[in-house]
C-alpha cells in the first residue's frame, strides 16, 4: 500500500487525503500551520513512499524535504498533469500551489502505483 504524506502551509490537505485513500493509498496529513516545512521529517518518520507539499509558491516544503533527506522533488506545479508527469519522471516529493482537491490525491496515487507496481 502506498503511503502518502500531505503537508499544507495552511494546515489543510484533507480533500487530497480523501483522493489518496479512494485510490487505495494511506494518507498522513501533517497538522497545523506551516506543515509544509515538516514534510520531509514526517516522510522520513513514517517511511512514506510519496510526499505532497502545498504553499503559495508550491516549493518550500518540497525543496526542504529534498535538501534534508535527498528525496527527488519537483516544485512550483499548478496542475494534476504536472504532478503525474513528475511521478513518471521518478519524483517522489511534489510541491504544488494550493490545490486541496480529491482528484489530485487520487491521480497522483494512481500514477505512483502504475510507475512502481506496488
Protein Blocks (a to p, Z undefined) as FASTA:
>chain_A
ZZdddddfklpajlmmmmmmmnopacdddedehklmmmmmmmmmnopabdcdddfkommm
mmmmmmmnopacdehiabfklmmmmmmnopabdcddddddfklmmmmmmmmmmmnoZZ
